[in-house]
Amino acid sequence: MTVAAPAGRGAPTAGLGNRLPSLTGLRWIAALLVFGFHAGTMRIVAEPDYRAVVDALFTLGLSGVQFFFILSGFVLVWSARPGQRRRDFWRRRVAKIYPNHLVLWAAALLVALWFADPISPAAGLENLLLLQAWDPRPGWFYSVNTVSWSLSCEFFFYLCLPLALPLLRRARPALLWTLVIAVPLLILALWPAQALVPEDSRWWFTQIFPPVRSLEFWMGAAAAELMRRGSWRGPGLAGASVIFVVTWVVAAQWIRAELWTTLLAVAYLLVITAAADADVRGQRSPWRSRPLVWLGEVSFAFYLVHVLVMTTVLRWTGYWGVGFTGWRGPAVVLGFLLVTLLLAGLLHRYVETPMMRRWARRRRPPQVEAGSGDAETADAGSAPALPRQRSGAADTERRSAYADR
């Protein structure tokens, strides 16, 4: 697969042009993997046969976060505007993720008060400021809303990207390919390297520590830059999907986490680039149907809500750590899925979208007239709008914005 360079860099785009809805649809699949993993680890399904199915499907579901980190690097480099101001980029990123985080932070504190759970004020403040991933103390990086540790990592990525982007833009293709290839090897090397870290901090070091988790982000960023230049080489969507499925099935049988994290990093990157290529070329893709795109749009809110919903209901009903026997186990998991999806839709509609409309756009300078080609636009609830393309002397369709958490 050779991806056409974006228009304006010497190669035409086809089909959907610069819209990449398949990546939005894939976000839902990643969120669903994380949901299934947590449903399995909470032992909601007590029936051994049913539990075996959940475990088989979602044993590696935690790697959905790995997918999000790779996708985030890819999307943000692909969408970066020439001449974009750093403060505008940072403002849009804050507007995208912080309102949802703040709502869930407050909700988690209310739940903790209801159950009389002790929460350190310092841990609560760390979580509020999204600094918890830097704290190796057991329990602190999972404080308040457990899953928000990944937002702490994302904030670090967002801080670094505008500073590193000029270097990526100037880097030679060979250097970018070296980065893409080296990251999986570094992920593999981190596991023996953790012996240098105190034993009670090793999980934090390999799974939480933002500089370590940024490896996946930079792999996605380098792949996006190669794709922008038309230099990416990889399988098509069908081939990448087969590679992913085979990798998932084989890796699920392995115990050594360093092996499957390394292999899945590669598999996820191949799927992301192949799906983006299919959209650029206007080729068929199963991931850009309207329902899947909507699910992808609410996947960020879904991710933030799902653990809090499940733990709260299980504790309130007395089923925490007990599980449901017979068919009730799968039925409860399905119920959690639907309730979480409903709450995520509301959060996306009434918090994420209006906050993006309010804060993500840079106000037009007074001298810019309405409808001017220089006016910045951004779809509500989406990632930064991508640069508009030029065909000859005329502007063509602006790159579609889509959610990248």
N, C-alpha and C positions, 0 to 999 in steps of 0.2 A: 504494500500500500504506500503510495506516494501522495502526500496531501498537497493540494494546490495552494500556493501562497496567496494570502489575501490580496484582493484587488488593490491596486495602488502600489504593489510591490512587484508588478510585472507578470501576474498570472490571473486569469479570470476565475471567478467563483461560479458555481452552478447550483441549480436546485434551490435549496433553502438559503443559499448564500451564507451569511454569517450567523444565522439563527441556529442554536444548538439545543433544541428541546429534548433530544434524546438524553443528554446529560441530566436534565431535570428529572426525567422519568427514572433514570438509574438511581438518583438520590433516594427515591422511595424504596427501591430494592435494598439499598444499604441500610436505611432506617429500619426496615422490616427485619433484616438480619440481626440488628442490635436488639430490637424488641424480642425476637424469638430467643436470643441468647439469655436475656434477663428473665424471660418467662421460664426458661429451663433451669437456670441457677436458683431461682426462687422456689423450685419444686412445687409449682402450682398443680402440675399433673402428677397424681400419686399412682395411678394404674401403671404397672411396669411396662406393659406392651405399648401404651400410648406415650409414656415417657421416653421409651426407646426411639420412637419416631421423632419426637421433639429434639432429642439429643443428636440423632443422626442428621437432622436438617440444619440445626443451629449451633452445633458444637463450636464452630469457628465464627459465630456471629459477631463476636467482639471485634473482629477485623473490619466490620463495617465502618468503624471510626477511622481505620487506616485508609479506607476508600475515601472518606470525607476529606482527610488531610491531603491526599494526592489530588483529588478533584479541586480542592480549594486553590492549590498552587497552580493547577492548569488553568482554571477559570480566570483567576485574577491576572495572570500574565497575558492570556489571550484577550482579555477585555481592557487592558490598560490603554488609556488614551495618550497619544503623543502630546507632550507638554502639560500633562495633568499635574496639578499642584498636589504636593504631599498632604497638605492639610485637608484638601477636598477628598482625597482618597480616605484618609483616616476618619473624617466626619461621616462619610457614607458607610464605612464599616461599623462604626459605633451605632449609627442609626439602624443598621440592619440587625445587629444581634443584641444590643444592650436592652432595649425595651422588653423583649421577651424574657431575657435573663432576669431583669428586675422584678417582673411579675412573678416568675417562678421562685425567685429568692424569697420574696415576701410570703408566697403561698407555703413554701417549705418551712419557713419560720413559724407560721400559724399552725401548721400540722405538728411541729415539734412542741409548741406550747400546749396544744390539745393533749398530746400524749405525755407531757411533762418530761420531754427528753432534754437532757442538759446540753447546751450549746455554748461553747466558749465565745465570748464577745469578739475576741481576736480572730477566731476561726470564721465567725460570721462576717467580720469586716473584710478578711482576706477574700472570702467568697464573693462578697458584694463588689469588690474592686477587681475581681478576676485575677487574683494573685496566688490562688491556692495551689496551682500546679507546681509552684516553685518551692513549696514547703514539704520536705520529705517526711515529716512526722506522721506516723500511721494514723489514718482517720482524718487528718486535716485536709488533704487534697481531695477527699471525698465528702467534705463537710457540706451541710445545708442541702442544696439540690445536687445529688451525687454526680450526675452526668455533666455538670457545668465545668468540671475540670478540663474538658476538651475545649471549651470556650476560652479558658485561661491560656491554653496553648495557641489557639487561633489568634488571640490578641497579640501574642508575641510575634506570630507570623506576619500579621498585618503591620506591626511596627517596623519589621525588618524589610518587607518587600519594597517599599518606595526607595529605600536606601540602596538595595541591591539591584533593582531593576535596570539602572543604566549599565551596570556590569553585564547583566544577562543580555541586554540588547547589543552590546559590543563584542560579546564572546564569540569565538570562532565555533563553527559546528562541531569540530572535534572535541573541544572542551565541553560543550553541552552534552554530547554523547558520552563522554567520560563521566560526567555527573550522573546521567541516567543509569549507566552501568554500575557505577561505584556505590550508589545508595543501597541496593539490595545486599551487596557484599559488606557494607558498613553495618547494616542491620544485623547480619549474621555475626559479624565480629563483636558486636556489643554484648552478646551473651557470655562469651568467656571473659570479656572485659569487666563484667559486673562483679567478678571476684575481687576487684579492687575497691568495691563499694561495701560499706557495712551491710551485713546480711539483712537487717530489718528495713533497709532502704533499696534493695535490689529491684523489687517490683516497681517502685517509684521511678528508679533510674531508667529502666527499660521501657516502661509503659506510660509514664506520666511526664517526666522531665521535659519541658518545652524544647530546649536545644536538640535533644535526642529525637523527639517526635517531629521536629522540623525537617528531618532528613526526607520524609515522605513528601512533605510540602515542596521541597526544592526539586525533588525528582519530577513531580508534576509540573513545576514551573519550567524546568529545562525542556521537557517534552513539548510544552505549549510554545515555547520560543522556536524550537525546531519546526513545529507545525506551521507557525506563522511564516517562516521562511520557505516553506515547501520542501524541507529537508528531512521530514520524519519518514521513517521506513518501519512498517509493521504490518501485521495481518489485517485482513478485512474484518468486518463485524462478525460474520459467521465463524471465521477461523479463531478470532479472539474469544468468542463465546465458548467454543469447544475447548480451547486451552484453559479457560477459567473453570469450566465444569469439571474437567479432568483433574485440574490442580486441586479444586475443592474436595472432590471425592477422595483422592489419594492422600491429601494433607490431613483430612479428618481422621485417618487411621494412624497418624503419627502422634507421638506423645511430645516430642521435642518441639517446643513452641518456636525456637529460633528458625527451624526449618520452614514451618508453614507461614510464619510472618514474612520470611524472605521471598518465598515462592508466590504468595498472594500479592505482595507489593508489585511484582512483575505482572501477574495476571490482571490485577486491577488497572494498572497503567495501560495495558494493551486494550482492555475493554473501553476505557475512557477515550483513548485516542481513536480507536476504530469507530466508536459511536459518533464522536465529533466529525470524523472524516465522512461518515455516511450522511450526516446533516449538511455538511459543506457541499457535498457532491449531489445532494438530492436523492440519494439512494434509499431503498426501503430500510426501515428500522422499526422493530417492535416496541421501542421505548418511547416513542413520541406521540402515542395516542393521547387524546384529550384527557381521559381519566387519569392516566399515568402522569401526565404533566401536572395536573392539579395536585395529585398526591405528592409529587416531588416538590411542589411549591409550599405545601404545608409540612414537609418532612422535618424542617428545622424545629418548628413548634412541637411536632409529634415527638421528636427526639428529647426535647427538654421536658415534656410532660410525662412520658410513659412510666418511668420508674417511680415517680412520686405518686401517680395514680395507683399503681399496683401495690406498692408497699402500704399506702394509706388504707386502702380497702381491705387488704389481707389482715392488717393489724386490727382494724376496727371490727371486722367480723370474727376474729379469733382464729383465722386459718393461716396465720403467718408461720411458716416452717412446717405446716401440717400437710397441705395439699388436699386436692379433691379427688375422691375415688370415682371409678367408673367413667362414664361419659361426661360427668360434670367437669372434670379437669379440662378437656379440650374446649367445652362450652364456656367455661370461665375465661380461658385464654382468649377466645374469640370475643367474648364480652368486653374484656379489657381492651382489645384491639379497637373495637367500635367506639367505646367511650373515649378512649384516648384520641382517636381520630376526630371525633366530634369536638372535643375540647381544643385540639390543635387547629381545627378549622376556624373556631371562634377566635382563638388567639391570633391566628394569621389575619383574619378579617378585621378585627377591632383593635388590635395593638400593633402588629408588625406592619401592616399595609399603611395605616394612617401615619405612623411614625416615619416610615420611609418617605411618604409624600411630603411630610412636614420638614424633615431634616436632611434628607439625602441629596436634595438638589441645591446647587449653588445658585443663588439669586442672580438674575440677569443684571448686568450693568445697565444703568439708565439709558446709555447711548445705543443699546442694542434694541432694535425694533422687534415687535412681535413677529414671529415667523422667520426671523433671520436665521441663516444657516449656521450662525455661531451659537445659537441658543442651545443650552444643554438640556437634554431630556433624560428621564429615567423612569422606567415603569415601577409602580408601587410594589413594594415587597420583593424586589428583585435585586440582583447584583448590579454593580455599576453598568450603565449603558455602555456598549462597546463602540469603538470608533466607527463613524460613518465611512462608507466606501465611496470611491470615485470611479466612474467609468468614463474615460475620456475627460471632458471638462465638466461633466454634470455629476451632481451628487446622486447616489442611488440609495437603496434601503439601508437604514441604520442597523447595526448589529443588534439583535434582540437581547434584552436583558433577561437574565434568569437567575434563580436563587442559587447561591453557593455557600450559604451559611457564613 
